[in-house]
Each structure stands twice: as structure tokens, then as C-alpha cells.
């Protein structure tokens, strides 16, 4: 099992969440076991995401996938602050 943490800043949480939810099936089929979303109290568009994956290889494969890049473009990130596995 592997964990992945990502910090992101989005323009509009509601719009981002729609895109995030639309790729839930892809995340699951790629090996995601669970996800959590935390919003910053002073800036609700600043997010910390925590994921559990079935393997580090699958987490890394997902993180570098064209599907994720496409979803991130649709979600209109203002910046991707960091990602850690």
C-alpha cells in the first residue's frame, strides 16, 4: 500500500469538485483505495488531498497519466503546490 499527498490551489472549488468526482472511476480502476479532501480554513480554494493506493507503482503511474493531466486542465488549477508519495 502507498500514500500520496497533493496540495493544490483551485479557482473555484465547486467547479473543481465536479471534475474530481467525474474521474473517481478512473482513480479507483487505477488502484486508488481511498481519498480525503481537506480545505484550508482561511482559503477554501486551497486544498490538501490524501490518497491511499494499492501500490506505489500504481500511484506513480496515475500521477503521470495523460488522463490526470487532462482532468487537471479541466479543473482549472491556479497552481499545484506539491505532491508527495
PDB file of N, CA, C and O in Angstrom:
ATOM      1  N   UNK A   1       0.853  -1.176   0.000  1.00  0.00           N
ATOM      2  CA  UNK A   1       0.000   0.000   0.000  1.00  0.00           C
ATOM      3  C   UNK A   1       0.895   1.233   0.000  1.00  0.00           C
ATOM      4  O   UNK A   1       1.990   1.219   0.561  1.00  0.00           O
ATOM      5  N   UNK A   2       0.416   2.296  -0.633  1.00  0.00           N
ATOM      6  CA  UNK A   2       1.157   3.552  -0.725  1.00  0.00           C
ATOM      7  C   UNK A   2       0.215   4.717  -0.450  1.00  0.00           C
ATOM      8  O   UNK A   2      -0.997   4.617  -0.645  1.00  0.00           O
ATOM      9  N   UNK A   3       0.790   5.815   0.004  1.00  0.00           N
ATOM     10  CA  UNK A   3       0.034   7.047   0.237  1.00  0.00           C
ATOM     11  C   UNK A   3       0.556   8.130  -0.685  1.00  0.00           C
ATOM     12  O   UNK A   3       1.740   8.167  -1.018  1.00  0.00           O
ATOM     13  N   UNK A   4      -0.343   9.011  -1.094  1.00  0.00           N
ATOM     14  CA  UNK A   4       0.017  10.151  -1.926  1.00  0.00           C
ATOM     15  C   UNK A   4      -0.679  11.371  -1.353  1.00  0.00           C
ATOM     16  O   UNK A   4      -1.873  11.335  -1.057  1.00  0.00           O
ATOM     17  N   UNK A   5       0.078  12.459  -1.197  1.00  0.00           N
ATOM     18  CA  UNK A   5      -0.491  13.719  -0.734  1.00  0.00           C
ATOM     19  C   UNK A   5      -0.250  14.757  -1.820  1.00  0.00           C
ATOM     20  O   UNK A   5       0.843  14.835  -2.379  1.00  0.00           O
ATOM     21  N   UNK A   6      -1.265  15.546  -2.115  1.00  0.00           N
ATOM     22  CA  UNK A   6      -1.148  16.609  -3.101  1.00  0.00           C
ATOM     23  C   UNK A   6      -1.768  17.878  -2.526  1.00  0.00           C
ATOM     24  O   UNK A   6      -2.844  17.835  -1.929  1.00  0.00           O
ATOM     25  N   UNK A   7      -1.088  19.000  -2.705  1.00  0.00           N
ATOM     26  CA  UNK A   7      -1.644  20.289  -2.307  1.00  0.00           C
ATOM     27  C   UNK A   7      -1.881  21.085  -3.575  1.00  0.00           C
ATOM     28  O   UNK A   7      -1.009  21.185  -4.438  1.00  0.00           O
ATOM     29  N   UNK A   8      -3.086  21.655  -3.675  1.00  0.00           N
ATOM     30  CA  UNK A   8      -3.478  22.377  -4.879  1.00  0.00           C
ATOM     31  C   UNK A   8      -4.227  23.645  -4.499  1.00  0.00           C
ATOM     32  O   UNK A   8      -4.824  23.749  -3.428  1.00  0.00           O
ATOM     33  N   UNK A   9      -4.173  24.592  -5.405  1.00  0.00           N
ATOM     34  CA  UNK A   9      -4.976  25.806  -5.248  1.00  0.00           C
ATOM     35  C   UNK A   9      -5.845  25.906  -6.490  1.00  0.00           C
ATOM     36  O   UNK A   9      -5.328  25.926  -7.607  1.00  0.00           O
ATOM     37  N   UNK A  10      -7.157  25.970  -6.311  1.00  0.00           N
ATOM     38  CA  UNK A  10      -8.100  25.983  -7.431  1.00  0.00           C
ATOM     39  C   UNK A  10      -8.802  27.334  -7.506  1.00  0.00           C
ATOM     40  O   UNK A  10      -8.861  28.072  -6.523  1.00  0.00           O
ATOM     41  N   UNK A  11      -9.327  27.643  -8.670  1.00  0.00           N
ATOM     42  CA  UNK A  11     -10.061  28.910  -8.833  1.00  0.00           C
ATOM     43  C   UNK A  11     -11.442  28.844  -8.202  1.00  0.00           C
ATOM     44  O   UNK A  11     -11.910  29.816  -7.610  1.00  0.00           O
ATOM     45  N   UNK A  12     -12.097  27.684  -8.334  1.00  0.00           N
ATOM     46  CA  UNK A  12     -13.485  27.540  -7.889  1.00  0.00           C
ATOM     47  C   UNK A  12     -13.668  26.101  -7.402  1.00  0.00           C
ATOM     48  O   UNK A  12     -13.653  25.166  -8.202  1.00  0.00           O
ATOM     49  N   UNK A  13     -13.840  25.926  -6.089  1.00  0.00           N
ATOM     50  CA  UNK A  13     -13.922  24.584  -5.520  1.00  0.00           C
ATOM     51  C   UNK A  13     -15.071  23.783  -6.122  1.00  0.00           C
ATOM     52  O   UNK A  13     -14.891  22.609  -6.446  1.00  0.00           O
ATOM     53  N   UNK A  14     -16.237  24.383  -6.277  1.00  0.00           N
ATOM     54  CA  UNK A  14     -17.400  23.653  -6.789  1.00  0.00           C
ATOM     55  C   UNK A  14     -17.137  23.116  -8.199  1.00  0.00           C
ATOM     56  O   UNK A  14     -17.474  21.970  -8.499  1.00  0.00           O
ATOM     57  N   UNK A  15     -16.539  23.939  -9.063  1.00  0.00           N
ATOM     58  CA  UNK A  15     -16.221  23.507 -10.421  1.00  0.00           C
ATOM     59  C   UNK A  15     -15.146  22.422 -10.387  1.00  0.00           C
ATOM     60  O   UNK A  15     -15.236  21.435 -11.116  1.00  0.00           O
ATOM     61  N   UNK A  16     -14.130  22.604  -9.540  1.00  0.00           N
ATOM     62  CA  UNK A  16     -13.073  21.599  -9.398  1.00  0.00           C
ATOM     63  C   UNK A  16     -13.653  20.273  -8.933  1.00  0.00           C
ATOM     64  O   UNK A  16     -13.283  19.218  -9.448  1.00  0.00           O
ATOM     65  N   UNK A  17     -14.560  20.318  -7.964  1.00  0.00           N
ATOM     66  CA  UNK A  17     -15.120  19.100  -7.374  1.00  0.00           C
ATOM     67  C   UNK A  17     -15.896  18.291  -8.413  1.00  0.00           C
ATOM     68  O   UNK A  17     -15.866  17.060  -8.385  1.00  0.00           O
ATOM     69  N   UNK A  18     -16.584  18.962  -9.318  1.00  0.00           N
ATOM     70  CA  UNK A  18     -17.311  18.248 -10.377  1.00  0.00           C
ATOM     71  C   UNK A  18     -16.338  17.438 -11.236  1.00  0.00           C
ATOM     72  O   UNK A  18     -16.603  16.278 -11.553  1.00  0.00           O
ATOM     73  N   UNK A  19     -15.223  18.046 -11.608  1.00  0.00           N
ATOM     74  CA  UNK A  19     -14.216  17.345 -12.409  1.00  0.00           C
ATOM     75  C   UNK A  19     -13.599  16.220 -11.586  1.00  0.00           C
ATOM     76  O   UNK A  19     -13.428  15.108 -12.085  1.00  0.00           O
ATOM     77  N   UNK A  20     -13.265  16.498 -10.334  1.00  0.00           N
ATOM     78  CA  UNK A  20     -12.684  15.495  -9.433  1.00  0.00           C
ATOM     79  C   UNK A  20     -13.598  14.277  -9.334  1.00  0.00           C
ATOM     80  O   UNK A  20     -13.142  13.140  -9.458  1.00  0.00           O
ATOM     81  N   UNK A  21     -14.869  14.517  -9.113  1.00  0.00           N
ATOM     82  CA  UNK A  21     -15.831  13.417  -8.998  1.00  0.00           C
ATOM     83  C   UNK A  21     -15.995  12.653 -10.321  1.00  0.00           C
ATOM     84  O   UNK A  21     -16.264  11.452 -10.317  1.00  0.00           O
ATOM     85  N   UNK A  22     -15.833  13.345 -11.430  1.00  0.00           N
ATOM     86  CA  UNK A  22     -16.023  12.702 -12.734  1.00  0.00           C
ATOM     87  C   UNK A  22     -14.928  11.682 -13.051  1.00  0.00           C
ATOM     88  O   UNK A  22     -15.134  10.806 -13.891  1.00  0.00           O
ATOM     89  N   UNK A  23     -13.787  11.779 -12.406  1.00  0.00           N
ATOM     90  CA  UNK A  23     -12.697  10.818 -12.653  1.00  0.00           C
ATOM     91  C   UNK A  23     -12.530   9.824 -11.501  1.00  0.00           C
ATOM     92  O   UNK A  23     -11.517   9.130 -11.420  1.00  0.00           O
ATOM     93  N   UNK A  24     -13.517   9.757 -10.618  1.00  0.00           N
ATOM     94  CA  UNK A  24     -13.440   8.823  -9.487  1.00  0.00           C
ATOM     95  C   UNK A  24     -13.293   7.381  -9.967  1.00  0.00           C
ATOM     96  O   UNK A  24     -12.507   6.621  -9.401  1.00  0.00           O
ATOM     97  N   UNK A  25     -14.030   7.000 -10.988  1.00  0.00           N
ATOM     98  CA  UNK A  25     -13.939   5.641 -11.510  1.00  0.00           C
ATOM     99  C   UNK A  25     -12.557   5.332 -12.051  1.00  0.00           C
ATOM    100  O   UNK A  25     -12.040   4.233 -11.852  1.00  0.00           O
ATOM    101  N   UNK A  26     -11.955   6.303 -12.738  1.00  0.00           N
ATOM    102  CA  UNK A  26     -10.602   6.116 -13.265  1.00  0.00           C
ATOM    103  C   UNK A  26      -9.603   5.955 -12.118  1.00  0.00           C
ATOM    104  O   UNK A  26      -8.712   5.107 -12.177  1.00  0.00           O
ATOM    105  N   UNK A  27      -9.761   6.784 -11.062  1.00  0.00           N
ATOM    106  CA  UNK A  27      -8.851   6.657  -9.915  1.00  0.00           C
ATOM    107  C   UNK A  27      -8.971   5.267  -9.297  1.00  0.00           C
ATOM    108  O   UNK A  27      -7.964   4.615  -9.022  1.00  0.00           O
ATOM    109  N   UNK A  28     -10.193   4.821  -9.083  1.00  0.00           N
ATOM    110  CA  UNK A  28     -10.433   3.507  -8.466  1.00  0.00           C
ATOM    111  C   UNK A  28      -9.868   2.381  -9.329  1.00  0.00           C
ATOM    112  O   UNK A  28      -9.214   1.474  -8.815  1.00  0.00           O
ATOM    113  N   UNK A  29     -10.116   2.434 -10.636  1.00  0.00           N
ATOM    114  CA  UNK A  29      -9.625   1.374 -11.523  1.00  0.00           C
ATOM    115  C   UNK A  29      -8.103   1.409 -11.662  1.00  0.00           C
ATOM    116  O   UNK A  29      -7.493   0.432 -12.098  1.00  0.00           O
ATOM    117  N   UNK A  30      -7.495   2.536 -11.290  1.00  0.00           N
ATOM    118  CA  UNK A  30      -6.037   2.663 -11.325  1.00  0.00           C
ATOM    119  C   UNK A  30      -5.381   2.190 -10.032  1.00  0.00           C
ATOM    120  O   UNK A  30      -4.155   2.155  -9.934  1.00  0.00           O
ATOM    121  N   UNK A  31      -6.200   1.823  -9.032  1.00  0.00           N
ATOM    122  CA  UNK A  31      -5.642   1.287  -7.790  1.00  0.00           C
ATOM    123  C   UNK A  31      -5.861   2.139  -6.557  1.00  0.00           C
ATOM    124  O   UNK A  31      -5.360   1.806  -5.483  1.00  0.00           O
ATOM    125  N   UNK A  32      -6.604   3.241  -6.687  1.00  0.00           N
ATOM    126  CA  UNK A  32      -6.888   4.061  -5.511  1.00  0.00           C
ATOM    127  C   UNK A  32      -7.808   3.295  -4.555  1.00  0.00           C
ATOM    128  O   UNK A  32      -8.816   2.722  -4.969  1.00  0.00           O
ATOM    129  N   UNK A  33      -7.445   3.298  -3.288  1.00  0.00           N
ATOM    130  CA  UNK A  33      -8.250   2.632  -2.263  1.00  0.00           C
ATOM    131  C   UNK A  33      -9.126   3.613  -1.490  1.00  0.00           C
ATOM    132  O   UNK A  33     -10.239   3.273  -1.089  1.00  0.00           O
ATOM    133  N   UNK A  34      -8.627   4.823  -1.283  1.00  0.00           N
ATOM    134  CA  UNK A  34      -9.400   5.842  -0.561  1.00  0.00           C
ATOM    135  C   UNK A  34      -8.854   7.225  -0.885  1.00  0.00           C
ATOM    136  O   UNK A  34      -7.723   7.370  -1.349  1.00  0.00           O
ATOM    137  N   UNK A  35      -9.679   8.240  -0.634  1.00  0.00           N
ATOM    138  CA  UNK A  35      -9.275   9.632  -0.834  1.00  0.00           C
ATOM    139  C   UNK A  35      -9.908  10.508   0.235  1.00  0.00           C
ATOM    140  O   UNK A  35     -10.991  10.215   0.742  1.00  0.00           O
ATOM    141  N   UNK A  36      -9.217  11.578   0.563  1.00  0.00           N
ATOM    142  CA  UNK A  36      -9.728  12.572   1.507  1.00  0.00           C
ATOM    143  C   UNK A  36      -9.383  13.950   0.962  1.00  0.00           C
ATOM    144  O   UNK A  36      -8.302  14.159   0.411  1.00  0.00           O
ATOM    145  N   UNK A  37     -10.310  14.886   1.123  1.00  0.00           N
ATOM    146  CA  UNK A  37     -10.113  16.269   0.691  1.00  0.00           C
ATOM    147  C   UNK A  37     -10.204  17.159   1.920  1.00  0.00           C
ATOM    148  O   UNK A  37     -11.165  17.087   2.686  1.00  0.00           O
ATOM    149  N   UNK A  38      -9.184  18.004   2.097  1.00  0.00           N
ATOM    150  CA  UNK A  38      -9.174  18.979   3.192  1.00  0.00           C
ATOM    151  C   UNK A  38      -9.079  20.371   2.581  1.00  0.00           C
ATOM    152  O   UNK A  38      -8.270  20.613   1.685  1.00  0.00           O
ATOM    153  N   UNK A  39      -9.924  21.291   3.079  1.00  0.00           N
ATOM    154  CA  UNK A  39      -9.923  22.667   2.594  1.00  0.00           C
ATOM    155  C   UNK A  39      -9.351  23.578   3.674  1.00  0.00           C
ATOM    156  O   UNK A  39      -9.661  23.427   4.855  1.00  0.00           O
ATOM    157  N   UNK A  40      -8.526  24.510   3.261  1.00  0.00           N
ATOM    158  CA  UNK A  40      -7.910  25.460   4.181  1.00  0.00           C
ATOM    159  C   UNK A  40      -8.988  26.369   4.775  1.00  0.00           C
ATOM    160  O   UNK A  40      -9.844  26.867   4.043  1.00  0.00           O
ATOM    161  N   UNK A  41      -8.959  26.587   6.071  1.00  0.00           N
ATOM    162  CA  UNK A  41      -9.978  27.397   6.747  1.00  0.00           C
ATOM    163  C   UNK A  41      -9.951  28.856   6.285  1.00  0.00           C
ATOM    164  O   UNK A  41     -10.999  29.498   6.224  1.00  0.00           O
ATOM    165  N   UNK A  42      -8.777  29.383   5.962  1.00  0.00           N
ATOM    166  CA  UNK A  42      -8.698  30.783   5.547  1.00  0.00           C
ATOM    167  C   UNK A  42      -8.829  30.968   4.037  1.00  0.00           C
ATOM    168  O   UNK A  42      -9.066  32.082   3.571  1.00  0.00           O
ATOM    169  N   UNK A  43      -8.679  29.896   3.275  1.00  0.00           N
ATOM    170  CA  UNK A  43      -8.826  29.952   1.817  1.00  0.00           C
ATOM    171  C   UNK A  43      -9.406  28.617   1.353  1.00  0.00           C
ATOM    172  O   UNK A  43      -8.655  27.671   1.115  1.00  0.00           O
ATOM    173  N   UNK A  44     -10.736  28.526   1.220  1.00  0.00           N
ATOM    174  CA  UNK A  44     -11.371  27.248   0.884  1.00  0.00           C
ATOM    175  C   UNK A  44     -11.027  26.716  -0.511  1.00  0.00           C
ATOM    176  O   UNK A  44     -11.424  25.601  -0.850  1.00  0.00           O
ATOM    177  N   UNK A  45     -10.307  27.477  -1.317  1.00  0.00           N
ATOM    178  CA  UNK A  45      -9.849  27.003  -2.619  1.00  0.00           C
ATOM    179  C   UNK A  45      -8.439  26.411  -2.552  1.00  0.00           C
ATOM    180  O   UNK A  45      -7.916  25.938  -3.561  1.00  0.00           O
ATOM    181  N   UNK A  46      -7.827  26.436  -1.372  1.00  0.00           N
ATOM    182  CA  UNK A  46      -6.530  25.793  -1.153  1.00  0.00           C
ATOM    183  C   UNK A  46      -6.817  24.421  -0.550  1.00  0.00           C
ATOM    184  O   UNK A  46      -7.415  24.315   0.521  1.00  0.00           O
ATOM    185  N   UNK A  47      -6.384  23.366  -1.254  1.00  0.00           N
ATOM    186  CA  UNK A  47      -6.757  22.003  -0.904  1.00  0.00           C
ATOM    187  C   UNK A  47      -5.547  21.145  -0.561  1.00  0.00           C
ATOM    188  O   UNK A  47      -4.459  21.327  -1.108  1.00  0.00           O
ATOM    189  N   UNK A  48      -5.758  20.217   0.346  1.00  0.00           N
ATOM    190  CA  UNK A  48      -4.810  19.135   0.592  1.00  0.00           C
ATOM    191  C   UNK A  48      -5.580  17.843   0.350  1.00  0.00           C
ATOM    192  O   UNK A  48      -6.639  17.619   0.935  1.00  0.00           O
ATOM    193  N   UNK A  49      -5.032  16.995  -0.521  1.00  0.00           N
ATOM    194  CA  UNK A  49      -5.670  15.740  -0.879  1.00  0.00           C
ATOM    195  C   UNK A  49      -4.797  14.590  -0.401  1.00  0.00           C
ATOM    196  O   UNK A  49      -3.585  14.594  -0.618  1.00  0.00           O
ATOM    197  N   UNK A  50      -5.406  13.609   0.244  1.00  0.00           N
ATOM    198  CA  UNK A  50      -4.693  12.414   0.693  1.00  0.00           C
ATOM    199  C   UNK A  50      -5.321  11.195   0.036  1.00  0.00           C
ATOM    200  O   UNK A  50      -6.540  11.026   0.037  1.00  0.00           O
ATOM    201  N   UNK A  51      -4.466  10.351  -0.522  1.00  0.00           N
ATOM    202  CA  UNK A  51      -4.925   9.153  -1.211  1.00  0.00           C
ATOM    203  C   UNK A  51      -4.185   7.928  -0.681  1.00  0.00           C
ATOM    204  O   UNK A  51      -3.014   8.013  -0.311  1.00  0.00           O
ATOM    205  N   UNK A  52      -4.862   6.814  -0.647  1.00  0.00           N
ATOM    206  CA  UNK A  52      -4.250   5.505  -0.403  1.00  0.00           C
ATOM    207  C   UNK A  52      -4.354   4.730  -1.705  1.00  0.00           C
ATOM    208  O   UNK A  52      -5.394   4.741  -2.364  1.00  0.00           O
ATOM    209  N   UNK A  53      -3.266   4.056  -2.074  1.00  0.00           N
ATOM    210  CA  UNK A  53      -3.191   3.282  -3.312  1.00  0.00           C
ATOM    211  C   UNK A  53      -2.796   1.852  -2.990  1.00  0.00           C
ATOM    212  O   UNK A  53      -2.186   1.577  -1.956  1.00  0.00           O
ATOM    213  N   UNK A  54      -3.150   0.955  -3.881  1.00  0.00           N
ATOM    214  CA  UNK A  54      -2.816  -0.451  -3.673  1.00  0.00           C
ATOM    215  C   UNK A  54      -1.320  -0.717  -3.831  1.00  0.00           C
ATOM    216  O   UNK A  54      -0.809  -1.705  -3.303  1.00  0.00           O
ATOM    217  N   UNK A  55      -0.610   0.161  -4.559  1.00  0.00           N
ATOM    218  CA  UNK A  55       0.845   0.019  -4.699  1.00  0.00           C
ATOM    219  C   UNK A  55       1.460   1.360  -5.072  1.00  0.00           C
ATOM    220  O   UNK A  55       0.790   2.226  -5.634  1.00  0.00           O
ATOM    221  N   UNK A  56       2.721   1.524  -4.760  1.00  0.00           N
ATOM    222  CA  UNK A  56       3.432   2.742  -5.125  1.00  0.00           C
ATOM    223  C   UNK A  56       3.523   2.858  -6.644  1.00  0.00           C
ATOM    224  O   UNK A  56       3.402   3.956  -7.187  1.00  0.00           O
ATOM    225  N   UNK A  57       3.734   1.744  -7.332  1.00  0.00           N
ATOM    226  CA  UNK A  57       3.820   1.765  -8.795  1.00  0.00           C
ATOM    227  C   UNK A  57       2.531   2.298  -9.421  1.00  0.00           C
ATOM    228  O   UNK A  57       2.586   3.096 -10.357  1.00  0.00           O
ATOM    229  N   UNK A  58       1.384   1.870  -8.920  1.00  0.00           N
ATOM    230  CA  UNK A  58       0.108   2.358  -9.460  1.00  0.00           C
ATOM    231  C   UNK A  58      -0.111   3.829  -9.133  1.00  0.00           C
ATOM    232  O   UNK A  58      -0.642   4.566  -9.964  1.00  0.00           O
ATOM    233  N   UNK A  59       0.285   4.275  -7.940  1.00  0.00           N
ATOM    234  CA  UNK A  59       0.160   5.689  -7.575  1.00  0.00           C
ATOM    235  C   UNK A  59       1.005   6.548  -8.504  1.00  0.00           C
ATOM    236  O   UNK A  59       0.547   7.587  -8.980  1.00  0.00           O
ATOM    237  N   UNK A  60       2.228   6.121  -8.762  1.00  0.00           N
ATOM    238  CA  UNK A  60       3.123   6.881  -9.636  1.00  0.00           C
ATOM    239  C   UNK A  60       2.631   6.864 -11.079  1.00  0.00           C
ATOM    240  O   UNK A  60       2.720   7.874 -11.777  1.00  0.00           O
ATOM    241  N   UNK A  61       2.119   5.736 -11.524  1.00  0.00           N
ATOM    242  CA  UNK A  61       1.572   5.631 -12.878  1.00  0.00           C
ATOM    243  C   UNK A  61       0.386   6.586 -13.039  1.00  0.00           C
ATOM    244  O   UNK A  61       0.287   7.291 -14.043  1.00  0.00           O
ATOM    245  N   UNK A  62      -0.510   6.607 -12.054  1.00  0.00           N
ATOM    246  CA  UNK A  62      -1.654   7.508 -12.098  1.00  0.00           C
ATOM    247  C   UNK A  62      -1.191   8.968 -12.105  1.00  0.00           C
ATOM    248  O   UNK A  62      -1.689   9.776 -12.889  1.00  0.00           O
ATOM    249  N   UNK A  63      -0.239   9.303 -11.228  1.00  0.00           N
ATOM    250  CA  UNK A  63       0.231  10.688 -11.108  1.00  0.00           C
ATOM    251  C   UNK A  63       0.830  11.205 -12.411  1.00  0.00           C
ATOM    252  O   UNK A  63       0.806  12.409 -12.664  1.00  0.00           O
ATOM    253  N   UNK A  64       1.365  10.318 -13.236  1.00  0.00           N
ATOM    254  CA  UNK A  64       1.949  10.728 -14.502  1.00  0.00           C
ATOM    255  C   UNK A  64       1.063  10.495 -15.715  1.00  0.00           C
ATOM    256  O   UNK A  64       1.506  10.661 -16.852  1.00  0.00           O
ATOM    257  N   UNK A  65      -0.186  10.112 -15.479  1.00  0.00           N
ATOM    258  CA  UNK A  65      -1.067   9.734 -16.591  1.00  0.00           C
ATOM    259  C   UNK A  65      -1.599  10.936 -17.370  1.00  0.00           C
ATOM    260  O   UNK A  65      -1.784  12.025 -16.828  1.00  0.00           O
ATOM    261  N   UNK A  66      -1.836  10.700 -18.646  1.00  0.00           N
ATOM    262  CA  UNK A  66      -2.432  11.722 -19.507  1.00  0.00           C
ATOM    263  C   UNK A  66      -3.848  12.059 -19.037  1.00  0.00           C
ATOM    264  O   UNK A  66      -4.284  13.206 -19.140  1.00  0.00           O
ATOM    265  N   UNK A  67      -4.564  11.054 -18.521  1.00  0.00           N
ATOM    266  CA  UNK A  67      -5.927  11.272 -18.036  1.00  0.00           C
ATOM    267  C   UNK A  67      -5.951  12.259 -16.870  1.00  0.00           C
ATOM    268  O   UNK A  67      -6.831  13.117 -16.797  1.00  0.00           O
ATOM    269  N   UNK A  68      -4.985  12.136 -15.961  1.00  0.00           N
ATOM    270  CA  UNK A  68      -4.912  13.068 -14.829  1.00  0.00           C
ATOM    271  C   UNK A  68      -4.576  14.472 -15.325  1.00  0.00           C
ATOM    272  O   UNK A  68      -5.183  15.446 -14.882  1.00  0.00           O
ATOM    273  N   UNK A  69      -3.625  14.582 -16.229  1.00  0.00           N
ATOM    274  CA  UNK A  69      -3.250  15.898 -16.758  1.00  0.00           C
ATOM    275  C   UNK A  69      -4.442  16.580 -17.419  1.00  0.00           C
ATOM    276  O   UNK A  69      -4.657  17.780 -17.249  1.00  0.00           O
ATOM    277  N   UNK A  70      -5.218  15.799 -18.177  1.00  0.00           N
ATOM    278  CA  UNK A  70      -6.406  16.350 -18.837  1.00  0.00           C
ATOM    279  C   UNK A  70      -7.432  16.821 -17.801  1.00  0.00           C
ATOM    280  O   UNK A  70      -8.007  17.901 -17.940  1.00  0.00           O
ATOM    281  N   UNK A  71      -7.656  16.020 -16.777  1.00  0.00           N
ATOM    282  CA  UNK A  71      -8.615  16.394 -15.730  1.00  0.00           C
ATOM    283  C   UNK A  71      -8.146  17.648 -15.003  1.00  0.00           C
ATOM    284  O   UNK A  71      -8.958  18.514 -14.677  1.00  0.00           O
ATOM    285  N   UNK A  72      -6.848  17.756 -14.747  1.00  0.00           N
ATOM    286  CA  UNK A  72      -6.328  18.936 -14.045  1.00  0.00           C
ATOM    287  C   UNK A  72      -6.522  20.192 -14.882  1.00  0.00           C
ATOM    288  O   UNK A  72      -6.786  21.263 -14.336  1.00  0.00           O
ATOM    289  N   UNK A  73      -6.394  20.076 -16.206  1.00  0.00           N
ATOM    290  CA  UNK A  73      -6.640  21.233 -17.065  1.00  0.00           C
ATOM    291  C   UNK A  73      -8.103  21.649 -17.014  1.00  0.00           C
ATOM    292  O   UNK A  73      -8.411  22.841 -16.993  1.00  0.00           O
ATOM    293  N   UNK A  74      -9.005  20.676 -16.993  1.00  0.00           N
ATOM    294  CA  UNK A  74     -10.434  20.970 -16.899  1.00  0.00           C
ATOM    295  C   UNK A  74     -10.792  21.583 -15.556  1.00  0.00           C
ATOM    296  O   UNK A  74     -11.697  22.413 -15.470  1.00  0.00           O
ATOM    297  N   UNK A  75     -10.082  21.177 -14.504  1.00  0.00           N
ATOM    298  CA  UNK A  75     -10.398  21.625 -13.149  1.00  0.00           C
ATOM    299  C   UNK A  75      -9.902  23.036 -12.871  1.00  0.00           C
ATOM    300  O   UNK A  75     -10.242  23.606 -11.834  1.00  0.00           O
ATOM    301  N   UNK A  76      -9.131  23.599 -13.738  1.00  0.00           N
ATOM    302  CA  UNK A  76      -8.630  24.968 -13.632  1.00  0.00           C
ATOM    303  C   UNK A  76      -7.899  25.193 -12.310  1.00  0.00           C
ATOM    304  O   UNK A  76      -8.345  25.959 -11.455  1.00  0.00           O
ATOM    305  N   UNK A  77      -6.780  24.515 -12.167  1.00  0.00           N
ATOM    306  CA  UNK A  77      -5.916  24.763 -11.011  1.00  0.00           C
ATOM    307  C   UNK A  77      -5.224  26.094 -11.211  1.00  0.00           C
ATOM    308  O   UNK A  77      -4.786  26.410 -12.317  1.00  0.00           O
ATOM    309  N   UNK A  78      -5.121  26.881 -10.143  1.00  0.00           N
ATOM    310  CA  UNK A  78      -4.304  28.083 -10.254  1.00  0.00           C
ATOM    311  C   UNK A  78      -2.843  27.693 -10.086  1.00  0.00           C
ATOM    312  O   UNK A  78      -1.962  28.298 -10.696  1.00  0.00           O
ATOM    313  N   UNK A  79      -2.584  26.686  -9.262  1.00  0.00           N
ATOM    314  CA  UNK A  79      -1.250  26.111  -9.163  1.00  0.00           C
ATOM    315  C   UNK A  79      -1.328  24.790  -8.405  1.00  0.00           C
ATOM    316  O   UNK A  79      -2.219  24.575  -7.583  1.00  0.00           O
ATOM    317  N   UNK A  80      -0.391  23.931  -8.696  1.00  0.00           N
ATOM    318  CA  UNK A  80      -0.260  22.680  -7.963  1.00  0.00           C
ATOM    319  C   UNK A  80       0.884  22.915  -6.995  1.00  0.00           C
ATOM    320  O   UNK A  80       2.041  23.011  -7.405  1.00  0.00           O
ATOM    321  N   UNK A  81       0.568  23.006  -5.729  1.00  0.00           N
ATOM    322  CA  UNK A  81       1.561  23.405  -4.750  1.00  0.00           C
ATOM    323  C   UNK A  81       2.604  22.328  -4.502  1.00  0.00           C
ATOM    324  O   UNK A  81       3.795  22.632  -4.436  1.00  0.00           O
ATOM    325  N   UNK A  82       2.180  21.067  -4.364  1.00  0.00           N
ATOM    326  CA  UNK A  82       3.140  19.984  -4.153  1.00  0.00           C
ATOM    327  C   UNK A  82       2.444  18.636  -4.227  1.00  0.00           C
ATOM    328  O   UNK A  82       1.227  18.527  -4.085  1.00  0.00           O
ATOM    329  N   UNK A  83       3.257  17.619  -4.454  1.00  0.00           N
ATOM    330  CA  UNK A  83       2.780  16.237  -4.416  1.00  0.00           C
ATOM    331  C   UNK A  83       3.874  15.397  -3.787  1.00  0.00           C
ATOM    332  O   UNK A  83       5.057  15.587  -4.069  1.00  0.00           O
ATOM    333  N   UNK A  84       3.469  14.459  -2.928  1.00  0.00           N
ATOM    334  CA  UNK A  84       4.420  13.584  -2.257  1.00  0.00           C
ATOM    335  C   UNK A  84       3.863  12.180  -2.220  1.00  0.00           C
ATOM    336  O   UNK A  84       2.667  11.982  -2.005  1.00  0.00           O
ATOM    337  N   UNK A  85       4.728  11.206  -2.429  1.00  0.00           N
ATOM    338  CA  UNK A  85       4.298   9.819  -2.288  1.00  0.00           C
ATOM    339  C   UNK A  85       5.165   9.130  -1.262  1.00  0.00           C
ATOM    340  O   UNK A  85       4.972   7.946  -0.987  1.00  0.00           O
TER     341      UNK A  85
END
